[in-house]
Amino acid sequence: MTSILKENRNILVFYILSACMNFFFLASNWIYFWTKFMTYGQLGWIDALGFGFALFLEIPSGAIADLLGKKKTIQVGLIAGTIGAFMISGANNLTTIFIGWLMVQIAYAFYSGAGEALAYDTLVQLKRENEYDVVITKSKTIETYTTAFATFFGGFMYEFWFRLPHYAWGFGFLLGAISAFWLFEPKVDTIKFSFKTYFEQLFIGAKELFSVSLRKYVVFILILLGVYYLYSWGFIRPAIATSFGFYAKEQSIIIGLLTLISAFAIRLVPKLREKISDMGGLVILSLMMAIGFFAAAFPIGYWGVFVLLTIAIAGKLADPWISVVINREIPSKYRATTLSTAAFITRLPYVLIAVVAGSSIQAGKLSIFNLWVAGAILLGIFLSFFLYKLRKVKAL
């Protein structure tokens, strides 16, 4: 009985961590803080190098989580995030921001695969894995409500003191690091660590993502999570919002409200999956994303709020939807590694594009950049259908 209570506690802590990792009080204003100490061109390089660092951490962090324990991986990541966030909060130069940003990337990389994998493995141990879609949907809902709350108040914090939203962001990591000590490692498919099994885990876990059962979804994983990551985690969203005439305070209100709307939409994922096939749902969301970026290329002023809403709903629905698809298709002992591989793939576009995006914005060519993104999404959809038809023909 005590063991079951401990394991159930994992789900509760997972929900707490879902909130702590989304204390984005800086979401509507960080770009104005950072550009006090750098140009948009330099910001593109800082973002590219920071996310590139996180990119190369993703797969190893997943393997470490599978082999050494997901709890320890989460703890180390959150401690690093706390240090990095407070470094950025007090920074007075580009170098300090850059070093702090690298520390924060450790937190996101270590948590990305380990957090969801720990929750799923806990449910497997409790023989309740069929509840995962409900748990992950609730987690994403908590993330969204937290983001909405933090974003809304972050704009007012920025008006009071431009560093305050960043300090509040750092407090979220600190609270998460403390909460992580209440986690318990689920005893599902544990593997004794060795360098041999470490590299085997890397290879097999990455291979799982491209298995026959998941192959048809890979393009949509890249499109939806990759483009939404490009939009929401970097400077693209605030730059687009600024082009519509929305600045720090306006963005805090608009993005906060749009995030709340997205939270309600996320709760529909289980019902939507009952009525729409996974492939059909991902196609629809990809088209929504393309339409959003296409419309963002035009000077539509305050009507741009609908552009922000379209992209937000597409990205927010895609996140739990894709997570369910991946977790359903892969074995438990490779789950964290495979999730981290998926994170690796979806972050790749931003690392490659951030420098170009920064230069485009600095040169006043954001609209052209948005058209290129919309075109790339449509090309990806076409390519996916072409390969799908080709495989069906070969199978005949």
SEPAKE-572580 format. One line per 10 residues: number of its first residue (from 1); their letters; for each residue x, y, z of N, C-alpha, C. Coordinates in steps of 0.2 Angstrom, whole numbers, plus 5000, padded with zeros to 4 digits. Layout:
N
NUM = a = X Y Z X Y Z X Y Z ~ ... .
END
This chain:
396
1 = mtsilkenrn = 5004 4994 5000 5000 5000 5000 5004 5006 5000 ~ 5010 5006 5004 5014 5012 5005 5018 5013 4998 ~ 5020 5008 4995 5023 5008 4988 5018 5011 4983 ~ 5012 5009 4983 5007 5012 4978 5006 5020 4979 ~ 5006 5022 4986 5005 5029 4987 5011 5033 4985 ~ 5017 5030 4986 5023 5033 4983 5023 5034 4976 ~ 5021 5028 4972 5021 5029 4965 5016 5034 4962 ~ 5010 5034 4966 5005 5039 4964 5008 5046 4965 ~ 5012 5047 4970 5015 5053 4971 5019 5056 4965 ~ 5022 5051 4961 5025 5053 4955 5021 5057 4951 .
11 = ilvfyilsac = 5015 5055 4950 5010 5058 4945 5009 5065 4948 ~ 5008 5066 4954 5007 5072 4957 5013 5077 4956 ~ 5019 5075 4958 5025 5079 4957 5025 5080 4949 ~ 5024 5076 4945 5024 5077 4938 5020 5083 4936 ~ 5014 5083 4939 5009 5089 4938 5013 5095 4940 ~ 5016 5095 4946 5019 5101 4949 5025 5103 4944 ~ 5029 5098 4942 5034 5100 4938 5032 5103 4931 ~ 5026 5101 4929 5023 5103 4923 5022 5111 4923 ~ 5020 5113 4929 5019 5120 4931 5025 5124 4931 ~ 5030 5121 4935 5036 5124 4936 5041 5125 4930 .
21 = mnffflasnw = 5040 5121 4925 5044 5121 4919 5041 5127 4915 ~ 5035 5129 4917 5032 5134 4912 5030 5141 4916 ~ 5035 5143 4920 5034 5149 4924 5037 5155 4919 ~ 5033 5155 4913 5036 5160 4908 5033 5167 4909 ~ 5035 5170 4915 5034 5177 4916 5037 5182 4911 ~ 5042 5179 4908 5046 5183 4903 5044 5182 4896 ~ 5039 5178 4895 5037 5176 4888 5035 5182 4883 ~ 5032 5187 4886 5030 5193 4882 5035 5199 4882 ~ 5041 5198 4886 5045 5204 4887 5053 5202 4886 ~ 5054 5196 4886 5062 5194 4886 5066 5197 4881 .
31 = iyfwtkfmty = 5062 5197 4875 5066 5200 4869 5068 5207 4870 ~ 5064 5211 4874 5065 5218 4875 5071 5219 4880 ~ 5071 5214 4885 5077 5214 4890 5083 5212 4886 ~ 5083 5207 4883 5089 5204 4880 5092 5209 4874 ~ 5088 5212 4871 5090 5217 4866 5093 5224 4868 ~ 5092 5224 4875 5096 5230 4878 5103 5229 4878 ~ 5105 5223 4877 5113 5221 4877 5115 5218 4871 ~ 5111 5217 4866 5113 5214 4859 5108 5216 4854 ~ 5110 5215 4848 5106 5217 4842 5102 5210 4840 ~ 5097 5211 4835 5094 5205 4833 5098 5200 4830 .
41 = gqlgwidalg = 5103 5203 4826 5108 5198 4823 5112 5194 4828 ~ 5114 5197 4834 5117 5194 4839 5113 5189 4843 ~ 5106 5191 4843 5101 5187 4847 5100 5181 4843 ~ 5101 5181 4836 5100 5175 4832 5106 5170 4834 ~ 5112 5173 4834 5117 5168 4836 5117 5165 4843 ~ 5115 5170 4848 5114 5167 4854 5109 5161 4855 ~ 5103 5163 4852 5098 5157 4852 5100 5151 4848 ~ 5104 5152 4842 5106 5146 4838 5111 5142 4842 ~ 5116 5145 4845 5121 5142 4849 5118 5138 4855 ~ 5113 5142 4859 5110 5139 4865 5106 5133 4863 .
51 = fgfalfleip = 5101 5134 4858 5097 5128 4856 5101 5123 4853 ~ 5107 5124 4850 5111 5119 4847 5114 5115 4852 ~ 5116 5118 4858 5119 5115 4864 5114 5110 4867 ~ 5107 5113 4867 5102 5108 4870 5101 5103 4865 ~ 5101 5104 4859 5100 5099 4854 5105 5093 4855 ~ 5111 5094 4856 5116 5089 4857 5116 5086 4863 ~ 5112 5089 4868 5111 5086 4875 5105 5081 4875 ~ 5100 5082 4870 5094 5078 4870 5095 5071 4870 ~ 5098 5068 4865 5098 5060 4865 5102 5058 4871 ~ 5108 5060 4872 5112 5058 4878 5108 5058 4885 .
61 = sgaiadllgk = 5105 5064 4886 5101 5065 4892 5095 5059 4892 ~ 5092 5058 4887 5087 5052 4887 5090 5046 4889 ~ 5096 5044 4886 5099 5038 4888 5101 5038 4895 ~ 5104 5043 4897 5106 5043 4905 5100 5042 4909 ~ 5094 5045 4907 5088 5045 4911 5086 5037 4911 ~ 5086 5034 4905 5084 5027 4905 5089 5022 4909 ~ 5095 5024 4909 5100 5020 4912 5102 5021 4920 ~ 5103 5028 4921 5105 5030 4928 5099 5032 4932 ~ 5093 5033 4929 5087 5035 4933 5084 5042 4931 ~ 5078 5042 4930 5074 5048 4927 5074 5053 4933 .
71 = kktiqvglia = 5073 5051 4939 5073 5056 4945 5079 5060 4945 ~ 5085 5057 4945 5092 5060 4945 5093 5065 4940 ~ 5091 5063 4934 5091 5067 4928 5087 5073 4928 ~ 5081 5072 4931 5077 5078 4932 5080 5083 4937 ~ 5082 5080 4942 5085 5085 4948 5091 5089 4945 ~ 5096 5085 4942 5101 5089 4939 5099 5094 4934 ~ 5095 5093 4930 5092 5098 4925 5089 5104 4928 ~ 5085 5103 4933 5082 5108 4937 5086 5113 4941 ~ 5091 5110 4944 5096 5114 4947 5100 5118 4943 ~ 5102 5115 4937 5106 5119 4932 5101 5125 4929 .
81 = gtigafmisg = 5095 5123 4928 5090 5128 4926 5090 5134 4931 ~ 5090 5132 4937 5089 5138 4942 5095 5142 4942 ~ 5101 5139 4942 5107 5143 4942 5107 5148 4935 ~ 5106 5145 4930 5106 5148 4923 5101 5154 4923 ~ 5095 5153 4925 5089 5158 4925 5091 5164 4929 ~ 5094 5163 4935 5096 5168 4940 5102 5172 4937 ~ 5106 5169 4933 5112 5172 4930 5109 5177 4925 ~ 5105 5175 4921 5102 5179 4916 5098 5185 4919 ~ 5095 5184 4924 5091 5189 4928 5095 5195 4930 ~ 5101 5193 4932 5105 5199 4935 5110 5201 4930 .
91 = annlttifig = 5110 5199 4923 5115 5200 4918 5115 5207 4916 ~ 5121 5210 4915 5122 5216 4912 5126 5216 4905 ~ 5127 5210 4903 5131 5210 4896 5129 5203 4893 ~ 5131 5203 4886 5129 5197 4882 5132 5191 4884 ~ 5138 5191 4887 5142 5185 4889 5138 5181 4895 ~ 5136 5185 4900 5132 5182 4905 5126 5179 4903 ~ 5122 5183 4899 5116 5180 4896 5117 5173 4893 ~ 5122 5173 4889 5124 5167 4885 5126 5161 4889 ~ 5130 5162 4894 5132 5157 4899 5125 5154 4902 ~ 5121 5159 4905 5115 5157 4908 5111 5153 4904 .
101 = wlmvqiayaf = 5110 5155 4898 5106 5152 4893 5108 5145 4892 ~ 5114 5144 4891 5117 5137 4891 5115 5133 4897 ~ 5115 5135 4903 5113 5132 4909 5106 5130 4908 ~ 5102 5135 4906 5095 5134 4906 5093 5128 4901 ~ 5097 5128 4895 5096 5122 4890 5097 5115 4893 ~ 5101 5115 4898 5102 5108 4902 5096 5106 4905 ~ 5093 5111 4908 5086 5110 4912 5081 5107 4907 ~ 5080 5110 4901 5075 5108 4896 5077 5102 4893 ~ 5083 5101 4891 5085 5095 4888 5084 5089 4893 ~ 5086 5089 4899 5086 5084 4904 5079 5082 4906 .
111 = ysgagealay = 5075 5087 4906 5068 5086 4908 5063 5083 4902 ~ 5065 5085 4896 5061 5084 4890 5059 5076 4889 ~ 5064 5072 4890 5062 5065 4889 5061 5062 4895 ~ 5064 5064 4901 5064 5060 4907 5057 5061 4911 ~ 5054 5067 4910 5048 5069 4914 5042 5065 4911 ~ 5041 5065 4905 5035 5061 4902 5036 5053 4903 ~ 5043 5051 4902 5044 5044 4903 5043 5042 4910 ~ 5045 5046 4915 5044 5044 4922 5037 5043 4923 ~ 5033 5048 4921 5025 5047 4922 5023 5041 4919 ~ 5025 5040 4912 5022 5034 4909 5024 5027 4912 .
121 = dtlvqlkren = 5030 5027 4914 5033 5021 4917 5030 5020 4924 ~ 5028 5025 4928 5024 5024 4934 5018 5021 4933 ~ 5014 5023 4928 5008 5021 4926 5008 5013 4924 ~ 5013 5012 4920 5014 5005 4918 5015 5000 4924 ~ 5019 5003 4929 5020 4999 4935 5014 4998 4939 ~ 5009 5003 4939 5003 5003 4942 4998 4999 4938 ~ 5000 4997 4932 4995 4993 4927 4990 4998 4925 ~ 4991 5004 4924 4986 5009 4922 4989 5013 4916 ~ 4993 5010 4912 4996 5014 4906 4990 5016 4901 ~ 4984 5013 4902 4979 5016 4897 4976 5023 4899 .
131 = eydvvitksk = 4979 5025 4905 4977 5032 4908 4982 5037 4905 ~ 4987 5035 4901 4992 5040 4900 4989 5046 4896 ~ 4985 5045 4891 4982 5050 4887 4979 5055 4892 ~ 4975 5053 4897 4972 5057 4902 4977 5061 4906 ~ 4982 5058 4908 4988 5061 4912 4991 5066 4908 ~ 4993 5064 4902 4997 5069 4898 4993 5075 4896 ~ 4987 5074 4895 4982 5079 4893 4982 5084 4899 ~ 4981 5081 4905 4980 5085 4911 4987 5089 4912 ~ 4992 5086 4911 4999 5089 4911 5000 5095 4907 ~ 4998 5094 4900 4998 5099 4895 4993 5105 4897 .
141 = tietyttafa = 4988 5103 4900 4983 5108 4902 4986 5113 4908 ~ 4989 5109 4913 4992 5113 4918 4998 5118 4915 ~ 5002 5115 4911 5007 5119 4907 5004 5125 4904 ~ 4998 5124 4901 4995 5130 4897 4992 5135 4902 ~ 4989 5133 4907 4986 5137 4912 4992 5141 4916 ~ 4997 5138 4917 5003 5141 4921 5006 5146 4916 ~ 5007 5144 4910 5010 5149 4905 5005 5155 4904 ~ 4999 5154 4904 4994 5160 4903 4994 5164 4909 ~ 4994 5162 4915 4995 5166 4921 5001 5169 4921 ~ 5007 5166 4920 5013 5169 4920 5014 5174 4915 .
151 = tffggfmyef = 5012 5173 4909 5013 5178 4903 5009 5184 4905 ~ 5003 5183 4907 4998 5189 4909 5002 5194 4914 ~ 5004 5191 4919 5007 5195 4925 5014 5197 4923 ~ 5017 5193 4919 5024 5195 4917 5024 5202 4914 ~ 5019 5204 4910 5019 5210 4906 5019 5216 4912 ~ 5015 5215 4917 5015 5220 4922 5021 5220 4926 ~ 5024 5215 4927 5030 5214 4931 5036 5218 4927 ~ 5036 5217 4921 5041 5221 4916 5040 5228 4917 ~ 5034 5231 4917 5033 5238 4918 5035 5240 4925 ~ 5035 5236 4930 5037 5238 4936 5045 5238 4937 .
161 = wfrlphyawg = 5048 5232 4934 5055 5232 4934 5057 5227 4929 ~ 5061 5229 4924 5062 5224 4918 5065 5218 4920 ~ 5068 5217 4925 5072 5211 4927 5067 5206 4931 ~ 5062 5209 4934 5057 5205 4938 5054 5198 4935 ~ 5052 5199 4929 5049 5192 4926 5054 5187 4925 ~ 5061 5189 4924 5066 5184 4924 5067 5180 4930 ~ 5067 5185 4936 5068 5182 4942 5062 5177 4944 ~ 5056 5179 4942 5051 5174 4944 5051 5168 4940 ~ 5054 5168 4934 5055 5162 4930 5060 5158 4933 ~ 5066 5161 4936 5071 5157 4940 5068 5154 4946 .
171 = fgfllgaisa = 5063 5157 4949 5060 5154 4955 5056 5148 4953 ~ 5053 5147 4947 5050 5141 4945 5054 5135 4945 ~ 5060 5136 4942 5065 5131 4942 5067 5129 4949 ~ 5068 5134 4953 5070 5132 4960 5064 5128 4964 ~ 5058 5130 4963 5053 5126 4966 5052 5119 4963 ~ 5054 5118 4956 5054 5112 4953 5059 5107 4956 ~ 5065 5110 4957 5071 5107 4959 5070 5104 4966 ~ 5066 5108 4970 5064 5105 4977 5059 5100 4977 ~ 5054 5101 4972 5049 5096 4972 5051 5089 4969 ~ 5056 5089 4965 5059 5083 4962 5062 5078 4967 .
181 = fwlfepkvdt = 5064 5081 4973 5066 5076 4978 5061 5072 4981 ~ 5054 5073 4979 5049 5069 4981 5047 5063 4976 ~ 5051 5063 4971 5050 5058 4965 5052 5051 4968 ~ 5050 5046 4965 5052 5039 4966 5053 5036 4959 ~ 5059 5032 4959 5061 5029 4952 5056 5023 4951 ~ 5052 5023 4946 5048 5017 4944 5053 5011 4942 ~ 5051 5005 4944 5055 4999 4943 5052 4996 4937 ~ 5053 4999 4931 5050 4996 4925 5056 4996 4920 ~ 5058 4990 4918 5063 4989 4913 5070 4992 4915 ~ 5072 4992 4921 5078 4995 4923 5084 4991 4920 .
191 = ikfsfktyfe = 5089 4995 4918 5095 4992 4915 5101 4994 4919 ~ 5106 4990 4921 5112 4992 4924 5116 4996 4919 ~ 5119 5001 4922 5123 5005 4918 5130 5002 4916 ~ 5132 5003 4909 5138 5002 4907 5139 5006 4900 ~ 5145 5007 4898 5146 5011 4892 5143 5007 4886 ~ 5144 5000 4886 5141 4996 4881 5134 4997 4880 ~ 5130 4996 4886 5123 4997 4886 5121 5005 4884 ~ 5125 5009 4886 5124 5016 4885 5123 5018 4878 ~ 5128 5015 4874 5128 5017 4867 5123 5012 4863 ~ 5122 5006 4866 5116 5002 4863 5110 5006 4864 .
201 = qlfigakelf = 5109 5009 4870 5103 5012 4871 5102 5018 4866 ~ 5107 5022 4865 5107 5028 4860 5104 5025 4853 ~ 5108 5020 4851 5106 5018 4844 5099 5015 4844 ~ 5097 5010 4848 5091 5007 4848 5085 5012 4849 ~ 5086 5016 4854 5081 5021 4855 5080 5026 4850 ~ 5085 5028 4846 5084 5033 4840 5081 5029 4835 ~ 5083 5022 4834 5080 5018 4829 5073 5017 4830 ~ 5070 5017 4836 5063 5016 4837 5059 5022 4834 ~ 5062 5028 4834 5058 5033 4831 5056 5032 4824 ~ 5061 5029 4820 5060 5028 4813 5058 5021 4812 .
211 = svslrkyvvf = 5055 5017 4817 5052 5011 4816 5046 5011 4811 ~ 5044 5006 4808 5039 5005 4803 5032 5009 4806 ~ 5031 5007 4812 5025 5010 4815 5025 5017 4816 ~ 5030 5020 4817 5031 5028 4818 5033 5032 4812 ~ 5035 5028 4807 5039 5031 4801 5034 5036 4797 ~ 5027 5034 4797 5023 5039 4793 5021 5045 4797 ~ 5023 5045 4804 5022 5051 4807 5028 5056 4808 ~ 5034 5054 4806 5040 5058 4807 5039 5064 4804 ~ 5037 5065 4798 5037 5072 4795 5032 5076 4798 ~ 5027 5074 4801 5022 5078 4805 5025 5080 4811 .
221 = ilillgvyyl = 5029 5076 4815 5032 5077 4821 5037 5083 4820 ~ 5041 5083 4814 5045 5088 4813 5042 5095 4811 ~ 5036 5094 4807 5033 5100 4805 5029 5103 4811 ~ 5025 5100 4815 5021 5103 4820 5026 5105 4826 ~ 5029 5100 4829 5033 5102 4835 5039 5106 4833 ~ 5042 5105 4827 5048 5109 4825 5046 5116 4824 ~ 5041 5117 4820 5039 5124 4818 5036 5127 4824 ~ 5032 5124 4828 5030 5127 4834 5035 5129 4839 ~ 5040 5125 4840 5046 5126 4844 5049 5132 4841 ~ 5050 5133 4835 5053 5138 4831 5049 5145 4833 .
231 = yswgfirpai = 5043 5144 4833 5038 5150 4834 5038 5152 4842 ~ 5037 5147 4846 5036 5149 4853 5042 5149 4858 ~ 5047 5146 4856 5053 5146 4861 5058 5151 4859 ~ 5058 5153 4853 5063 5158 4851 5060 5165 4851 ~ 5063 5169 4846 5061 5176 4846 5056 5178 4840 ~ 5054 5172 4837 5049 5173 4831 5042 5175 4833 ~ 5039 5172 4839 5033 5175 4841 5033 5182 4843 ~ 5037 5184 4848 5037 5191 4850 5038 5196 4844 ~ 5042 5194 4839 5044 5198 4833 5038 5198 4829 ~ 5034 5193 4828 5028 5193 4824 5023 5197 4827 .
241 = atsfgfyake = 5022 5196 4834 5017 5200 4838 5019 5208 4837 ~ 5025 5209 4838 5028 5216 4837 5026 5219 4831 ~ 5026 5215 4825 5025 5218 4818 5017 5219 4818 ~ 5013 5216 4822 5006 5218 4822 5004 5224 4826 ~ 5009 5227 4830 5008 5232 4834 5007 5231 4842 ~ 5009 5224 4843 5008 5222 4850 5015 5222 4854 ~ 5016 5226 4859 5022 5226 4863 5022 5223 4870 ~ 5026 5224 4874 5027 5220 4880 5020 5219 4884 ~ 5017 5224 4886 5011 5224 4890 5005 5221 4886 ~ 5005 5223 4879 4999 5220 4875 5000 5213 4874 .
251 = qsiiiglltl = 5007 5211 4873 5008 5204 4872 5006 5200 4878 ~ 5008 5202 4884 5006 5199 4890 4999 5197 4890 ~ 4995 5202 4889 4987 5201 4889 4985 5196 4883 ~ 4987 5197 4877 4985 5194 4871 4987 5186 4872 ~ 4994 5185 4873 4996 5179 4873 4994 5175 4879 ~ 4992 5178 4885 4989 5175 4891 4982 5173 4889 ~ 4978 5177 4886 4972 5175 4884 4972 5169 4879 ~ 4976 5170 4874 4976 5164 4869 4979 5158 4872 ~ 4983 5158 4877 4985 5152 4880 4980 5149 4884 ~ 4975 5153 4887 4969 5150 4890 4965 5146 4885 .
261 = isafairlvp = 4964 5150 4880 4959 5146 4875 4963 5140 4872 ~ 4969 5140 4872 4973 5134 4870 4972 5128 4875 ~ 4972 5130 4881 4971 5125 4887 4964 5122 4886 ~ 4959 5125 4885 4952 5122 4884 4953 5118 4878 ~ 4956 5120 4872 4957 5115 4866 4960 5109 4868 ~ 4966 5109 4872 4970 5103 4874 4965 5098 4877 ~ 4960 5100 4881 4956 5095 4884 4952 5091 4879 ~ 4952 5093 4873 4948 5090 4868 4951 5084 4865 ~ 4958 5084 4866 4962 5079 4862 4960 5072 4863 ~ 4958 5069 4869 4955 5062 4869 4949 5061 4865 .
271 = klrekisdmg = 4945 5066 4865 4938 5066 4861 4940 5066 4854 ~ 4944 5071 4852 4946 5072 4845 4949 5065 4842 ~ 4953 5062 4846 4956 5056 4844 4951 5050 4843 ~ 4946 5051 4846 4940 5046 4845 4937 5047 4838 ~ 4937 5053 4836 4933 5054 4830 4937 5055 4824 ~ 4944 5057 4825 4948 5058 4819 4954 5054 4820 ~ 4957 5051 4815 4963 5046 4815 4969 5051 4817 ~ 4974 5048 4819 4980 5051 4821 4983 5055 4815 ~ 4983 5051 4810 4986 5054 4803 4982 5060 4801 ~ 4975 5059 4801 4970 5065 4799 4971 5071 4804 .
281 = glvilslmma = 4972 5070 4810 4972 5075 4815 4979 5079 4814 ~ 4984 5076 4813 4991 5079 4812 4991 5083 4805 ~ 4988 5080 4800 4987 5084 4794 4983 5091 4795 ~ 4978 5090 4798 4974 5096 4799 4978 5101 4803 ~ 4981 5099 4808 4985 5104 4812 4991 5107 4809 ~ 4994 5103 4804 4999 5105 4800 4997 5111 4795 ~ 4991 5110 4792 4988 5115 4788 4986 5121 4792 ~ 4984 5121 4798 4982 5126 4802 4989 5130 4803 ~ 4994 5127 4804 5001 5130 4806 5003 5134 4799 ~ 5002 5131 4793 5004 5134 4787 5000 5140 4786 .
291 = igffaaafpi = 4993 5140 4787 4989 5146 4786 4991 5151 4791 ~ 4993 5150 4797 4995 5155 4802 5001 5159 4799 ~ 5006 5155 4797 5012 5158 4795 5011 5162 4789 ~ 5007 5160 4784 5006 5163 4778 5002 5170 4779 ~ 4997 5170 4784 4994 5176 4786 4998 5181 4789 ~ 5003 5178 4793 5008 5183 4797 5013 5187 4792 ~ 5013 5185 4786 5017 5189 4781 5014 5195 4779 ~ 5008 5197 4781 5004 5203 4779 5003 5207 4784 ~ 5003 5214 4783 5002 5219 4788 4995 5220 4790 ~ 4992 5215 4794 4985 5216 4795 4983 5219 4802 .
301 = gywgvfvllt = 4988 5222 4805 4987 5225 4811 4984 5221 4817 ~ 4980 5224 4820 4977 5220 4826 4973 5214 4824 ~ 4971 5213 4818 4968 5207 4816 4973 5201 4817 ~ 4980 5203 4818 4985 5198 4819 4984 5193 4825 ~ 4979 5195 4829 4978 5191 4835 4975 5184 4833 ~ 4971 5184 4827 4969 5178 4825 4974 5173 4822 ~ 4979 5177 4819 4985 5173 4817 4989 5169 4823 ~ 4990 5173 4828 4993 5171 4834 4989 5165 4837 ~ 4982 5166 4837 4978 5160 4839 4978 5154 4835 ~ 4978 5155 4829 4978 5149 4824 4985 5145 4825 .
311 = iaiagkladp = 4990 5148 4826 4997 5145 4827 4997 5142 4834 ~ 4994 5145 4839 4995 5143 4846 4990 5136 4846 ~ 4984 5136 4844 4980 5130 4844 4983 5124 4841 ~ 4986 5125 4835 4989 5120 4831 4995 5117 4835 ~ 4999 5121 4838 5005 5119 4841 5003 5115 4848 ~ 4998 5118 4852 4996 5116 4858 4993 5109 4858 ~ 4989 5108 4852 4985 5102 4851 4990 5096 4849 ~ 4995 5098 4845 5000 5094 4842 5004 5090 4848 ~ 5006 5094 4853 5010 5092 4858 5008 5086 4861 ~ 5002 5086 4865 5000 5079 4868 4998 5074 4863 .
321 = wisvvinrei = 4995 5076 4857 4993 5071 4852 4999 5067 4850 ~ 5005 5070 4848 5011 5067 4846 5014 5063 4852 ~ 5014 5065 4858 5016 5062 4864 5013 5055 4864 ~ 5006 5055 4864 5002 5049 4864 5004 5044 4859 ~ 5005 5046 4853 5007 5042 4847 5013 5039 4848 ~ 5018 5043 4850 5025 5040 4852 5025 5035 4857 ~ 5022 5037 4863 5022 5032 4869 5018 5026 4867 ~ 5013 5026 4863 5009 5020 4861 5014 5015 4857 ~ 5018 5017 4853 5022 5013 4849 5028 5011 4851 ~ 5031 5013 4856 5038 5011 4858 5038 5007 4865 .
331 = pskyrattls = 5043 5003 4866 5044 4999 4872 5046 5004 4878 ~ 5044 5002 4884 5046 5006 4890 5053 5007 4891 ~ 5058 5002 4890 5065 5003 4891 5068 5008 4886 ~ 5065 5010 4881 5068 5014 4876 5064 5021 4876 ~ 5059 5021 4880 5054 5027 4879 5058 5034 4880 ~ 5062 5035 4885 5065 5041 4887 5070 5043 4881 ~ 5074 5038 4879 5078 5039 4873 5075 5041 4867 ~ 5069 5038 4865 5065 5039 4859 5062 5046 4860 ~ 5059 5048 4866 5056 5055 4866 5062 5060 4866 ~ 5068 5059 4868 5073 5064 4867 5075 5064 4860 .
341 = taafitrlpy = 5075 5059 4856 5077 5059 4849 5071 5063 4846 ~ 5065 5062 4847 5060 5066 4844 5061 5074 4846 ~ 5063 5075 4852 5065 5082 4854 5071 5085 4850 ~ 5076 5080 4849 5081 5082 4845 5079 5084 4838 ~ 5075 5080 4835 5073 5082 4828 5069 5088 4828 ~ 5064 5089 4832 5060 5095 4832 5063 5101 4834 ~ 5069 5101 4837 5073 5107 4838 5078 5109 4833 ~ 5079 5104 4828 5084 5105 4823 5082 5111 4819 ~ 5076 5112 4816 5075 5118 4812 5077 5125 4815 ~ 5075 5125 4822 5077 5132 4825 5084 5133 4825 .
351 = vliavvagss = 5088 5128 4827 5095 5129 4827 5098 5131 4820 ~ 5095 5128 4815 5098 5130 4808 5095 5137 4806 ~ 5089 5139 4808 5086 5144 4805 5087 5151 4810 ~ 5089 5150 4816 5089 5156 4821 5093 5162 4818 ~ 5099 5160 4816 5103 5165 4813 5100 5169 4807 ~ 5097 5165 4803 5094 5168 4797 5088 5172 4799 ~ 5084 5170 4804 5078 5173 4806 5080 5180 4809 ~ 5086 5180 4813 5088 5186 4817 5090 5191 4811 ~ 5094 5189 4806 5096 5193 4801 5090 5196 4797 ~ 5085 5192 4796 5079 5194 4792 5076 5199 4796 .
361 = iqagklsifn = 5075 5198 4802 5071 5203 4806 5075 5210 4807 ~ 5081 5209 4807 5086 5216 4808 5085 5219 4801 ~ 5085 5216 4796 5084 5219 4789 5077 5221 4787 ~ 5072 5219 4791 5065 5221 4790 5062 5217 4785 ~ 5064 5210 4785 5061 5205 4780 5058 5199 4784 ~ 5054 5201 4789 5051 5196 4793 5045 5193 4789 ~ 5042 5197 4785 5036 5194 4781 5039 5189 4776 ~ 5044 5190 4773 5047 5185 4768 5049 5178 4772 ~ 5052 5179 4778 5053 5173 4782 5047 5169 4783 ~ 5042 5173 4785 5035 5169 4787 5033 5165 4781 .
371 = lwvagaillg = 5033 5168 4775 5031 5165 4769 5035 5159 4767 ~ 5042 5159 4769 5046 5153 4768 5044 5147 4773 ~ 5042 5149 4779 5040 5144 4784 5034 5141 4781 ~ 5029 5145 4779 5022 5142 4777 5023 5138 4771 ~ 5028 5139 4766 5029 5135 4761 5033 5129 4763 ~ 5037 5129 4767 5041 5123 4770 5036 5118 4773 ~ 5031 5121 4777 5026 5116 4780 5022 5113 4774 ~ 5019 5116 4769 5015 5113 4764 5020 5108 4760 ~ 5026 5110 4759 5030 5105 4755 5031 5099 4760 ~ 5032 5099 4766 5032 5094 4771 5026 5089 4770 .
381 = iflsfflykl = 5020 5092 4770 5014 5088 4770 5014 5085 4763 ~ 5015 5088 4758 5015 5085 4751 5020 5079 4751 ~ 5026 5080 4754 5032 5075 4754 5029 5069 4758 ~ 5026 5070 4763 5024 5065 4767 5019 5060 4764 ~ 5014 5064 4760 5009 5060 4757 5012 5056 4751 ~ 5017 5059 4747 5020 5056 4742 5024 5050 4744 ~ 5027 5050 4750 5031 5044 4752 5026 5039 4755 ~ 5020 5041 4757 5015 5036 4760 5012 5032 4754 ~ 5011 5036 4749 5008 5033 4743 5013 5028 4739 ~ 5020 5030 4739 5025 5026 4737 5026 5020 4740 .
391 = rkvkal = 5025 5020 4747 5026 5014 4751 5020 5009 4750 ~ 5014 5012 4749 5008 5008 4747 5009 5004 4741 ~ 5012 5008 4736 5013 5005 4729 5018 4999 4729 ~ 5023 5000 4733 5028 4995 4734 5026 4989 4738 ~ 5021 4990 4742 5018 4985 4746 5014 4980 4742 ~ 5011 4983 4736 5007 4979 4732 5010 4973 4728 .
END
